[in-house]
Amino acid sequence: MANSYDIHINMNYFLSGDSYETMLENKKRWEEEVKEHNDFFESISTKEKYQEKWNEVYGESEVK
């Protein structure tokens, strides 16, 4: 997972660029990355879904 420092770096990256077109391309990549993160968080939006994902990654154990 990205932390807020990574997010600021990415935002600065898409805001900068050699041209307007480059900025738009960077912005599009940023939006795709944000969508991926949001989709992931949506996939673990309940305790049961979170537990399933936890078990998938770390093996069967109870998350408190």
mmCIF file of the N, C-alpha and C atoms, coordinates in Angstrom:
data_MODEL
# 
_entry.id   MODEL 
# 
loop_
_atom_site.group_PDB 
_atom_site.id 
_atom_site.type_symbol 
_atom_site.label_atom_id 
_atom_site.label_alt_id 
_atom_site.label_comp_id 
_atom_site.label_asym_id 
_atom_site.label_entity_id 
_atom_site.label_seq_id 
_atom_site.pdbx_PDB_ins_code 
_atom_site.Cartn_x 
_atom_site.Cartn_y 
_atom_site.Cartn_z 
_atom_site.occupancy 
_atom_site.B_iso_or_equiv 
_atom_site.pdbx_formal_charge 
_atom_site.auth_seq_id 
_atom_site.auth_comp_id 
_atom_site.auth_asym_id 
_atom_site.auth_atom_id 
_atom_site.pdbx_PDB_model_num 
ATOM 1   N N  . MET A 1 1  ? 0.830   -1.184  0.000   1.00 0.00 ? 1  MET A N  1 
ATOM 2   C CA . MET A 1 1  ? 0.000   0.000   0.000   1.00 0.00 ? 1  MET A CA 1 
ATOM 3   C C  . MET A 1 1  ? 0.875   1.249   0.000   1.00 0.00 ? 1  MET A C  1 
ATOM 4   N N  . ALA A 1 2  ? 0.407   2.195   -0.693  1.00 0.00 ? 2  ALA A N  1 
ATOM 5   C CA . ALA A 1 2  ? 1.128   3.464   -0.744  1.00 0.00 ? 2  ALA A CA 1 
ATOM 6   C C  . ALA A 1 2  ? 0.807   4.275   0.508   1.00 0.00 ? 2  ALA A C  1 
ATOM 7   N N  . ASN A 1 3  ? 1.778   5.007   0.970   1.00 0.00 ? 3  ASN A N  1 
ATOM 8   C CA . ASN A 1 3  ? 1.505   5.915   2.072   1.00 0.00 ? 3  ASN A CA 1 
ATOM 9   C C  . ASN A 1 3  ? 1.295   7.317   1.508   1.00 0.00 ? 3  ASN A C  1 
ATOM 10  N N  . SER A 1 4  ? 0.997   8.262   2.347   1.00 0.00 ? 4  SER A N  1 
ATOM 11  C CA . SER A 1 4  ? 0.684   9.606   1.862   1.00 0.00 ? 4  SER A CA 1 
ATOM 12  C C  . SER A 1 4  ? 1.885   10.254  1.174   1.00 0.00 ? 4  SER A C  1 
ATOM 13  N N  . TYR A 1 5  ? 3.091   9.899   1.583   1.00 0.00 ? 5  TYR A N  1 
ATOM 14  C CA . TYR A 1 5  ? 4.288   10.431  0.935   1.00 0.00 ? 5  TYR A CA 1 
ATOM 15  C C  . TYR A 1 5  ? 4.327   9.990   -0.526  1.00 0.00 ? 5  TYR A C  1 
ATOM 16  N N  . ASP A 1 6  ? 4.051   8.698   -0.784  1.00 0.00 ? 6  ASP A N  1 
ATOM 17  C CA . ASP A 1 6  ? 4.010   8.182   -2.151  1.00 0.00 ? 6  ASP A CA 1 
ATOM 18  C C  . ASP A 1 6  ? 2.939   8.888   -2.977  1.00 0.00 ? 6  ASP A C  1 
ATOM 19  N N  . ILE A 1 7  ? 1.810   9.136   -2.361  1.00 0.00 ? 7  ILE A N  1 
ATOM 20  C CA . ILE A 1 7  ? 0.708   9.798   -3.070  1.00 0.00 ? 7  ILE A CA 1 
ATOM 21  C C  . ILE A 1 7  ? 1.117   11.205  -3.475  1.00 0.00 ? 7  ILE A C  1 
ATOM 22  N N  . HIS A 1 8  ? 1.780   11.934  -2.596  1.00 0.00 ? 8  HIS A N  1 
ATOM 23  C CA . HIS A 1 8  ? 2.225   13.285  -2.937  1.00 0.00 ? 8  HIS A CA 1 
ATOM 24  C C  . HIS A 1 8  ? 3.260   13.262  -4.052  1.00 0.00 ? 8  HIS A C  1 
ATOM 25  N N  . ILE A 1 9  ? 4.149   12.287  -4.024  1.00 0.00 ? 9  ILE A N  1 
ATOM 26  C CA . ILE A 1 9  ? 5.133   12.161  -5.096  1.00 0.00 ? 9  ILE A CA 1 
ATOM 27  C C  . ILE A 1 9  ? 4.425   11.919  -6.423  1.00 0.00 ? 9  ILE A C  1 
ATOM 28  N N  . ASN A 1 10 ? 3.465   11.008  -6.430  1.00 0.00 ? 10 ASN A N  1 
ATOM 29  C CA . ASN A 1 10 ? 2.719   10.724  -7.657  1.00 0.00 ? 10 ASN A CA 1 
ATOM 30  C C  . ASN A 1 10 ? 1.957   11.948  -8.146  1.00 0.00 ? 10 ASN A C  1 
ATOM 31  N N  . MET A 1 11 ? 1.334   12.678  -7.244  1.00 0.00 ? 11 MET A N  1 
ATOM 32  C CA . MET A 1 11 ? 0.596   13.875  -7.645  1.00 0.00 ? 11 MET A CA 1 
ATOM 33  C C  . MET A 1 11 ? 1.539   14.903  -8.252  1.00 0.00 ? 11 MET A C  1 
ATOM 34  N N  . ASN A 1 12 ? 2.694   15.098  -7.627  1.00 0.00 ? 12 ASN A N  1 
ATOM 35  C CA . ASN A 1 12 ? 3.666   16.028  -8.178  1.00 0.00 ? 12 ASN A CA 1 
ATOM 36  C C  . ASN A 1 12 ? 4.132   15.581  -9.552  1.00 0.00 ? 12 ASN A C  1 
ATOM 37  N N  . TYR A 1 13 ? 4.244   14.285  -9.726  1.00 0.00 ? 13 TYR A N  1 
ATOM 38  C CA . TYR A 1 13 ? 4.683   13.743  -11.004 1.00 0.00 ? 13 TYR A CA 1 
ATOM 39  C C  . TYR A 1 13 ? 3.672   14.074  -12.104 1.00 0.00 ? 13 TYR A C  1 
ATOM 40  N N  . PHE A 1 14 ? 2.373   13.850  -11.841 1.00 0.00 ? 14 PHE A N  1 
ATOM 41  C CA . PHE A 1 14 ? 1.416   14.110  -12.913 1.00 0.00 ? 14 PHE A CA 1 
ATOM 42  C C  . PHE A 1 14 ? 1.175   15.601  -13.109 1.00 0.00 ? 14 PHE A C  1 
ATOM 43  N N  . LEU A 1 15 ? 1.412   16.400  -12.084 1.00 0.00 ? 15 LEU A N  1 
ATOM 44  C CA . LEU A 1 15 ? 1.245   17.838  -12.246 1.00 0.00 ? 15 LEU A CA 1 
ATOM 45  C C  . LEU A 1 15 ? 2.397   18.464  -13.021 1.00 0.00 ? 15 LEU A C  1 
ATOM 46  N N  . SER A 1 16 ? 3.538   17.786  -13.019 1.00 0.00 ? 16 SER A N  1 
ATOM 47  C CA . SER A 1 16 ? 4.675   18.313  -13.754 1.00 0.00 ? 16 SER A CA 1 
ATOM 48  C C  . SER A 1 16 ? 4.746   17.623  -15.111 1.00 0.00 ? 16 SER A C  1 
ATOM 49  N N  . GLY A 1 17 ? 5.480   18.194  -15.994 1.00 0.00 ? 17 GLY A N  1 
ATOM 50  C CA . GLY A 1 17 ? 5.653   17.588  -17.303 1.00 0.00 ? 17 GLY A CA 1 
ATOM 51  C C  . GLY A 1 17 ? 6.225   18.594  -18.275 1.00 0.00 ? 17 GLY A C  1 
ATOM 52  N N  . ASP A 1 18 ? 6.736   18.066  -19.353 1.00 0.00 ? 18 ASP A N  1 
ATOM 53  C CA . ASP A 1 18 ? 7.332   18.931  -20.358 1.00 0.00 ? 18 ASP A CA 1 
ATOM 54  C C  . ASP A 1 18 ? 6.283   19.644  -21.200 1.00 0.00 ? 18 ASP A C  1 
ATOM 55  N N  . SER A 1 19 ? 5.104   19.063  -21.252 1.00 0.00 ? 19 SER A N  1 
ATOM 56  C CA . SER A 1 19 ? 4.058   19.649  -22.086 1.00 0.00 ? 19 SER A CA 1 
ATOM 57  C C  . SER A 1 19 ? 2.692   19.366  -21.481 1.00 0.00 ? 19 SER A C  1 
ATOM 58  N N  . TYR A 1 20 ? 1.709   20.003  -22.023 1.00 0.00 ? 20 TYR A N  1 
ATOM 59  C CA . TYR A 1 20 ? 0.332   19.793  -21.579 1.00 0.00 ? 20 TYR A CA 1 
ATOM 60  C C  . TYR A 1 20 ? -0.078  18.341  -21.838 1.00 0.00 ? 20 TYR A C  1 
ATOM 61  N N  . GLU A 1 21 ? 0.310   17.804  -22.981 1.00 0.00 ? 21 GLU A N  1 
ATOM 62  C CA . GLU A 1 21 ? -0.033  16.424  -23.333 1.00 0.00 ? 21 GLU A CA 1 
ATOM 63  C C  . GLU A 1 21 ? 0.592   15.431  -22.350 1.00 0.00 ? 21 GLU A C  1 
ATOM 64  N N  . THR A 1 22 ? 1.841   15.698  -21.965 1.00 0.00 ? 22 THR A N  1 
ATOM 65  C CA . THR A 1 22 ? 2.512   14.840  -20.989 1.00 0.00 ? 22 THR A CA 1 
ATOM 66  C C  . THR A 1 22 ? 1.787   14.890  -19.651 1.00 0.00 ? 22 THR A C  1 
ATOM 67  N N  . MET A 1 23 ? 1.384   16.078  -19.246 1.00 0.00 ? 23 MET A N  1 
ATOM 68  C CA . MET A 1 23 ? 0.640   16.220  -17.995 1.00 0.00 ? 23 MET A CA 1 
ATOM 69  C C  . MET A 1 23 ? -0.654  15.420  -18.063 1.00 0.00 ? 23 MET A C  1 
ATOM 70  N N  . LEU A 1 24 ? -1.354  15.460  -19.203 1.00 0.00 ? 24 LEU A N  1 
ATOM 71  C CA . LEU A 1 24 ? -2.607  14.707  -19.336 1.00 0.00 ? 24 LEU A CA 1 
ATOM 72  C C  . LEU A 1 24 ? -2.356  13.201  -19.285 1.00 0.00 ? 24 LEU A C  1 
ATOM 73  N N  . GLU A 1 25 ? -1.286  12.731  -19.909 1.00 0.00 ? 25 GLU A N  1 
ATOM 74  C CA . GLU A 1 25 ? -0.945  11.307  -19.855 1.00 0.00 ? 25 GLU A CA 1 
ATOM 75  C C  . GLU A 1 25 ? -0.633  10.888  -18.423 1.00 0.00 ? 25 GLU A C  1 
ATOM 76  N N  . ASN A 1 26 ? 0.137   11.701  -17.717 1.00 0.00 ? 26 ASN A N  1 
ATOM 77  C CA . ASN A 1 26 ? 0.474   11.403  -16.324 1.00 0.00 ? 26 ASN A CA 1 
ATOM 78  C C  . ASN A 1 26 ? -0.773  11.405  -15.448 1.00 0.00 ? 26 ASN A C  1 
ATOM 79  N N  . LYS A 1 27 ? -1.665  12.335  -15.711 1.00 0.00 ? 27 LYS A N  1 
ATOM 80  C CA . LYS A 1 27 ? -2.917  12.409  -14.949 1.00 0.00 ? 27 LYS A CA 1 
ATOM 81  C C  . LYS A 1 27 ? -3.758  11.157  -15.179 1.00 0.00 ? 27 LYS A C  1 
ATOM 82  N N  . LYS A 1 28 ? -3.801  10.693  -16.414 1.00 0.00 ? 28 LYS A N  1 
ATOM 83  C CA . LYS A 1 28 ? -4.568  9.489   -16.721 1.00 0.00 ? 28 LYS A CA 1 
ATOM 84  C C  . LYS A 1 28 ? -3.993  8.279   -15.972 1.00 0.00 ? 28 LYS A C  1 
ATOM 85  N N  . ARG A 1 29 ? -2.668  8.148   -15.944 1.00 0.00 ? 29 ARG A N  1 
ATOM 86  C CA . ARG A 1 29 ? -2.037  7.054   -15.202 1.00 0.00 ? 29 ARG A CA 1 
ATOM 87  C C  . ARG A 1 29 ? -2.362  7.164   -13.709 1.00 0.00 ? 29 ARG A C  1 
ATOM 88  N N  . TRP A 1 30 ? -2.340  8.389   -13.194 1.00 0.00 ? 30 TRP A N  1 
ATOM 89  C CA . TRP A 1 30 ? -2.660  8.625   -11.771 1.00 0.00 ? 30 TRP A CA 1 
ATOM 90  C C  . TRP A 1 30 ? -4.087  8.179   -11.481 1.00 0.00 ? 30 TRP A C  1 
ATOM 91  N N  . GLU A 1 31 ? -5.028  8.548   -12.333 1.00 0.00 ? 31 GLU A N  1 
ATOM 92  C CA . GLU A 1 31 ? -6.423  8.174   -12.125 1.00 0.00 ? 31 GLU A CA 1 
ATOM 93  C C  . GLU A 1 31 ? -6.596  6.660   -12.164 1.00 0.00 ? 31 GLU A C  1 
ATOM 94  N N  . GLU A 1 32 ? -5.872  5.980   -13.047 1.00 0.00 ? 32 GLU A N  1 
ATOM 95  C CA . GLU A 1 32 ? -5.939  4.521   -13.103 1.00 0.00 ? 32 GLU A CA 1 
ATOM 96  C C  . GLU A 1 32 ? -5.398  3.903   -11.821 1.00 0.00 ? 32 GLU A C  1 
ATOM 97  N N  . GLU A 1 33 ? -4.313  4.467   -11.299 1.00 0.00 ? 33 GLU A N  1 
ATOM 98  C CA . GLU A 1 33 ? -3.739  3.961   -10.053 1.00 0.00 ? 33 GLU A CA 1 
ATOM 99  C C  . GLU A 1 33 ? -4.704  4.164   -8.891  1.00 0.00 ? 33 GLU A C  1 
ATOM 100 N N  . VAL A 1 34 ? -5.332  5.322   -8.824  1.00 0.00 ? 34 VAL A N  1 
ATOM 101 C CA . VAL A 1 34 ? -6.308  5.601   -7.767  1.00 0.00 ? 34 VAL A CA 1 
ATOM 102 C C  . VAL A 1 34 ? -7.476  4.630   -7.865  1.00 0.00 ? 34 VAL A C  1 
ATOM 103 N N  . LYS A 1 35 ? -7.943  4.365   -9.086  1.00 0.00 ? 35 LYS A N  1 
ATOM 104 C CA . LYS A 1 35 ? -9.049  3.425   -9.290  1.00 0.00 ? 35 LYS A CA 1 
ATOM 105 C C  . LYS A 1 35 ? -8.669  2.034   -8.787  1.00 0.00 ? 35 LYS A C  1 
ATOM 106 N N  . GLU A 1 36 ? -7.449  1.593   -9.082  1.00 0.00 ? 36 GLU A N  1 
ATOM 107 C CA . GLU A 1 36 ? -6.996  0.284   -8.602  1.00 0.00 ? 36 GLU A CA 1 
ATOM 108 C C  . GLU A 1 36 ? -7.033  0.222   -7.075  1.00 0.00 ? 36 GLU A C  1 
ATOM 109 N N  . HIS A 1 37 ? -6.541  1.271   -6.417  1.00 0.00 ? 37 HIS A N  1 
ATOM 110 C CA . HIS A 1 37 ? -6.549  1.308   -4.950  1.00 0.00 ? 37 HIS A CA 1 
ATOM 111 C C  . HIS A 1 37 ? -7.984  1.317   -4.422  1.00 0.00 ? 37 HIS A C  1 
ATOM 112 N N  . ASN A 1 38 ? -8.845  2.131   -5.009  1.00 0.00 ? 38 ASN A N  1 
ATOM 113 C CA . ASN A 1 38 ? -10.234 2.193   -4.561  1.00 0.00 ? 38 ASN A CA 1 
ATOM 114 C C  . ASN A 1 38 ? -10.941 0.863   -4.773  1.00 0.00 ? 38 ASN A C  1 
ATOM 115 N N  . ASP A 1 39 ? -10.685 0.203   -5.909  1.00 0.00 ? 39 ASP A N  1 
ATOM 116 C CA . ASP A 1 39 ? -11.290 -1.103  -6.164  1.00 0.00 ? 39 ASP A CA 1 
ATOM 117 C C  . ASP A 1 39 ? -10.829 -2.121  -5.130  1.00 0.00 ? 39 ASP A C  1 
ATOM 118 N N  . PHE A 1 40 ? -9.537  -2.061  -4.769  1.00 0.00 ? 40 PHE A N  1 
ATOM 119 C CA . PHE A 1 40 ? -9.036  -2.977  -3.750  1.00 0.00 ? 40 PHE A CA 1 
ATOM 120 C C  . PHE A 1 40 ? -9.741  -2.740  -2.418  1.00 0.00 ? 40 PHE A C  1 
ATOM 121 N N  . PHE A 1 41 ? -9.840  -1.480  -1.998  1.00 0.00 ? 41 PHE A N  1 
ATOM 122 C CA . PHE A 1 41 ? -10.491 -1.196  -0.718  1.00 0.00 ? 41 PHE A CA 1 
ATOM 123 C C  . PHE A 1 41 ? -11.967 -1.569  -0.751  1.00 0.00 ? 41 PHE A C  1 
ATOM 124 N N  . GLU A 1 42 ? -12.602 -1.429  -1.907  1.00 0.00 ? 42 GLU A N  1 
ATOM 125 C CA . GLU A 1 42 ? -13.992 -1.862  -2.045  1.00 0.00 ? 42 GLU A CA 1 
ATOM 126 C C  . GLU A 1 42 ? -14.082 -3.382  -1.879  1.00 0.00 ? 42 GLU A C  1 
ATOM 127 N N  . SER A 1 43 ? -13.053 -4.093  -2.355  1.00 0.00 ? 43 SER A N  1 
ATOM 128 C CA . SER A 1 43 ? -13.067 -5.559  -2.273  1.00 0.00 ? 43 SER A CA 1 
ATOM 129 C C  . SER A 1 43 ? -12.916 -6.063  -0.840  1.00 0.00 ? 43 SER A C  1 
ATOM 130 N N  . ILE A 1 44 ? -12.464 -5.214  0.080   1.00 0.00 ? 44 ILE A N  1 
ATOM 131 C CA . ILE A 1 44 ? -12.324 -5.616  1.487   1.00 0.00 ? 44 ILE A CA 1 
ATOM 132 C C  . ILE A 1 44 ? -13.181 -4.718  2.383   1.00 0.00 ? 44 ILE A C  1 
ATOM 133 N N  . SER A 1 45 ? -14.322 -4.304  1.879   1.00 0.00 ? 45 SER A N  1 
ATOM 134 C CA . SER A 1 45 ? -15.144 -3.305  2.565   1.00 0.00 ? 45 SER A CA 1 
ATOM 135 C C  . SER A 1 45 ? -15.918 -3.837  3.768   1.00 0.00 ? 45 SER A C  1 
ATOM 136 N N  . THR A 1 46 ? -15.987 -5.138  3.921   1.00 0.00 ? 46 THR A N  1 
ATOM 137 C CA . THR A 1 46 ? -16.648 -5.696  5.103   1.00 0.00 ? 46 THR A CA 1 
ATOM 138 C C  . THR A 1 46 ? -15.641 -6.545  5.873   1.00 0.00 ? 46 THR A C  1 
ATOM 139 N N  . LYS A 1 47 ? -15.960 -6.839  7.113   1.00 0.00 ? 47 LYS A N  1 
ATOM 140 C CA . LYS A 1 47 ? -15.056 -7.648  7.930   1.00 0.00 ? 47 LYS A CA 1 
ATOM 141 C C  . LYS A 1 47 ? -14.842 -9.026  7.305   1.00 0.00 ? 47 LYS A C  1 
ATOM 142 N N  . GLU A 1 48 ? -15.907 -9.593  6.738   1.00 0.00 ? 48 GLU A N  1 
ATOM 143 C CA . GLU A 1 48 ? -15.798 -10.920 6.122   1.00 0.00 ? 48 GLU A CA 1 
ATOM 144 C C  . GLU A 1 48 ? -14.888 -10.882 4.893   1.00 0.00 ? 48 GLU A C  1 
ATOM 145 N N  . LYS A 1 49 ? -15.059 -9.860  4.061   1.00 0.00 ? 49 LYS A N  1 
ATOM 146 C CA . LYS A 1 49 ? -14.217 -9.734  2.872   1.00 0.00 ? 49 LYS A CA 1 
ATOM 147 C C  . LYS A 1 49 ? -12.766 -9.492  3.276   1.00 0.00 ? 49 LYS A C  1 
ATOM 148 N N  . TYR A 1 50 ? -12.572 -8.695  4.315   1.00 0.00 ? 50 TYR A N  1 
ATOM 149 C CA . TYR A 1 50 ? -11.220 -8.429  4.812   1.00 0.00 ? 50 TYR A CA 1 
ATOM 150 C C  . TYR A 1 50 ? -10.582 -9.727  5.304   1.00 0.00 ? 50 TYR A C  1 
ATOM 151 N N  . GLN A 1 51 ? -11.348 -10.516 6.052   1.00 0.00 ? 51 GLN A N  1 
ATOM 152 C CA . GLN A 1 51 ? -10.836 -11.791 6.580   1.00 0.00 ? 51 GLN A CA 1 
ATOM 153 C C  . GLN A 1 51 ? -10.461 -12.725 5.439   1.00 0.00 ? 51 GLN A C  1 
ATOM 154 N N  . GLU A 1 52 ? -11.286 -12.778 4.388   1.00 0.00 ? 52 GLU A N  1 
ATOM 155 C CA . GLU A 1 52 ? -10.974 -13.631 3.239   1.00 0.00 ? 52 GLU A CA 1 
ATOM 156 C C  . GLU A 1 52 ? -9.665  -13.203 2.589   1.00 0.00 ? 52 GLU A C  1 
ATOM 157 N N  . LYS A 1 53 ? -9.488  -11.915 2.386   1.00 0.00 ? 53 LYS A N  1 
ATOM 158 C CA . LYS A 1 53 ? -8.261  -11.411 1.769   1.00 0.00 ? 53 LYS A CA 1 
ATOM 159 C C  . LYS A 1 53 ? -7.058  -11.686 2.664   1.00 0.00 ? 53 LYS A C  1 
ATOM 160 N N  . TRP A 1 54 ? -7.232  -11.494 3.968   1.00 0.00 ? 54 TRP A N  1 
ATOM 161 C CA . TRP A 1 54 ? -6.155  -11.760 4.918   1.00 0.00 ? 54 TRP A CA 1 
ATOM 162 C C  . TRP A 1 54 ? -5.721  -13.221 4.816   1.00 0.00 ? 54 TRP A C  1 
ATOM 163 N N  . ASN A 1 55 ? -6.699  -14.121 4.808   1.00 0.00 ? 55 ASN A N  1 
ATOM 164 C CA . ASN A 1 55 ? -6.393  -15.544 4.731   1.00 0.00 ? 55 ASN A CA 1 
ATOM 165 C C  . ASN A 1 55 ? -5.714  -15.892 3.410   1.00 0.00 ? 55 ASN A C  1 
ATOM 166 N N  . GLU A 1 56 ? -6.125  -15.232 2.353   1.00 0.00 ? 56 GLU A N  1 
ATOM 167 C CA . GLU A 1 56 ? -5.536  -15.456 1.041   1.00 0.00 ? 56 GLU A CA 1 
ATOM 168 C C  . GLU A 1 56 ? -4.048  -15.074 1.039   1.00 0.00 ? 56 GLU A C  1 
ATOM 169 N N  . VAL A 1 57 ? -3.725  -13.986 1.710   1.00 0.00 ? 57 VAL A N  1 
ATOM 170 C CA . VAL A 1 57 ? -2.353  -13.480 1.712   1.00 0.00 ? 57 VAL A CA 1 
ATOM 171 C C  . VAL A 1 57 ? -1.505  -14.162 2.789   1.00 0.00 ? 57 VAL A C  1 
ATOM 172 N N  . TYR A 1 58 ? -2.036  -14.278 4.011   1.00 0.00 ? 58 TYR A N  1 
ATOM 173 C CA . TYR A 1 58 ? -1.247  -14.734 5.153   1.00 0.00 ? 58 TYR A CA 1 
ATOM 174 C C  . TYR A 1 58 ? -1.562  -16.142 5.637   1.00 0.00 ? 58 TYR A C  1 
ATOM 175 N N  . GLY A 1 59 ? -2.559  -16.773 5.057   1.00 0.00 ? 59 GLY A N  1 
ATOM 176 C CA . GLY A 1 59 ? -2.957  -18.093 5.525   1.00 0.00 ? 59 GLY A CA 1 
ATOM 177 C C  . GLY A 1 59 ? -4.095  -17.987 6.523   1.00 0.00 ? 59 GLY A C  1 
ATOM 178 N N  . GLU A 1 60 ? -4.639  -19.115 6.865   1.00 0.00 ? 60 GLU A N  1 
ATOM 179 C CA . GLU A 1 60 ? -5.796  -19.145 7.750   1.00 0.00 ? 60 GLU A CA 1 
ATOM 180 C C  . GLU A 1 60 ? -5.434  -18.704 9.157   1.00 0.00 ? 60 GLU A C  1 
ATOM 181 N N  . SER A 1 61 ? -5.987  -17.593 9.567   1.00 0.00 ? 61 SER A N  1 
ATOM 182 C CA . SER A 1 61 ? -5.853  -17.124 10.938  1.00 0.00 ? 61 SER A CA 1 
ATOM 183 C C  . SER A 1 61 ? -6.924  -16.084 11.177  1.00 0.00 ? 61 SER A C  1 
ATOM 184 N N  . GLU A 1 62 ? -7.248  -15.881 12.428  1.00 0.00 ? 62 GLU A N  1 
ATOM 185 C CA . GLU A 1 62 ? -8.290  -14.930 12.797  1.00 0.00 ? 62 GLU A CA 1 
ATOM 186 C C  . GLU A 1 62 ? -7.698  -13.527 12.934  1.00 0.00 ? 62 GLU A C  1 
ATOM 187 N N  . VAL A 1 63 ? -8.302  -12.565 12.262  1.00 0.00 ? 63 VAL A N  1 
ATOM 188 C CA . VAL A 1 63 ? -7.891  -11.163 12.384  1.00 0.00 ? 63 VAL A CA 1 
ATOM 189 C C  . VAL A 1 63 ? -8.757  -10.531 13.458  1.00 0.00 ? 63 VAL A C  1 
ATOM 190 N N  . LYS A 1 64 ? -8.133  -9.772  14.350  1.00 0.00 ? 64 LYS A N  1 
ATOM 191 C CA . LYS A 1 64 ? -8.888  -9.139  15.432  1.00 0.00 ? 64 LYS A CA 1 
ATOM 192 C C  . LYS A 1 64 ? -9.151  -7.709  15.119  1.00 0.00 ? 64 LYS A C  1 
# 
